[in-house]
Amino acid sequence: MTATETSTGPESQTLEGAKDWLRRHLQMRRYPMNFEDEQAAAQTIEDLAGIDPDSWSQAWLATASRFAARAEAAEAGGDLKGARDAWWQAYQFAFLGRYPVPDHPAKQVAYEKTREYFQKAGALAEPPVERVEVPFSARTGEGDKVAFYVVRPAGVENPPVLVYWAGIDGWKEESLIGSERYWRRGIATIHTDMPGVGEAPVLAGTDAERMWDPVFDWIADSDLDEQRVAVMGGSFGGYWATKLAHTHRDRLKAAVNWGGGIHLTFQPSWQEQSRNASSYLMDLMGARARIFGGSTFEDYVAHCPQLSLLDQGVLDMPCCPLLMVNGKDDLQNASADITLALEYGDPKTARLYPGGHMGGDMKTIRDVIAVWLREHLLGSSAGRD
């Protein structure tokens, strides 16, 4: 996701093109190279023998395994901070091994390691990361549970909560990035997958937002404040935040769509235009198609028009306070969707930033979103950090 995008072709789908893409993202500390050990990441990039699933996963998992060994040794010696930091690194490198999606057995192995290392790191974190599984009323062919992570701010009783998820390739584990700004202000966070990815029990579809029903029910029965709940979706996941802002408005204080589509994004003409967005590594359309259970551009284009919130009539419904944010030059999801959404239903808040997908200056955007959410969850006196 570079600040300026082009659609000149799939250069990043060659080995040297992928290495250049990874080097740039590591230098800028942009997703998916946010927090990996810089020296280890740079060496792994140079050691990449190919971007086929076996070569790719093997390289990143080898680095992950070295950090896992360090973590085990630190834990055995009583160095819990050292163990925690090493487990986080093991997780980050395993995540890269399954990136962008586990569409091959080798990447599936990496995904299993991703979850294992993440939970080991989370158990030692401050505040700790708790895994929760709740029953889901499944239909034929669906999963029967929703899994998510919960982080509670230390020393806060009955805290408000932000339910957060990412997109087609960054899942509930990755959505933890940047969430400390909420914990510092006394806000708990819950991290889920969006429909069609990770451990989500349902594929994407016209009513897949029902997978969040048991999450909201769990909040109501927990020590979190069910009267102060917000949701945020990043990248493609922003779509689901916009939908929930309308369909679940009675359960929400606020919602944020950061970089997701609404209507124009799901039209075949836009998909043809965006299929080779240079901001994406490897096959954007293959990754997108998986949310519907497919694997090709044709699979995705056949299904994505059904997601249009305009055609579903959702945009005409009342909604909770909704913030929509994106980069004005986004080639993955149409930034013009924000303008379109402003023409329907209740008034909304919108902000377009310079840059491509999700905007260029991630730290500034995260801070602006956090201030907006804190004001809705904690009141106007919450102020800025």
Secondary structure, DSSP 8 states (H G I E B T S, - for coil): --SS---S--GGGSHHHHHHHHHHHHHHT-TTSSSS-HHHHHHHHHH---SSHHHHHHHHHHHHHHHHHHHHHHHHTT-HHHHHHHHHHHHHHHHHHH-S---SHHHHHHHHHHHHHHHHHHHHSSS--EEEEEE----TTS-SEEEEEEE--TT-SS--EEEEE--SSS-TTGGGTTTHHHHTTT-EEEE---TTSTT-SS-S-TTGGGGGHHHHHHHHTSSS-TTSEEEEEEGGGHHHHHHHHHHTGGG-SEEEEES--SSGGGSHHHHHHHTT-TTSSS-HHHHHHGGGT--SHHHHHHHGGGG-TTTTTGGGS--S-EEEEEETT-SSS-THHHHHHTTSSS--EEEEESSSTT-S-HHHHHHHHHHHHHHHHH-GGG---
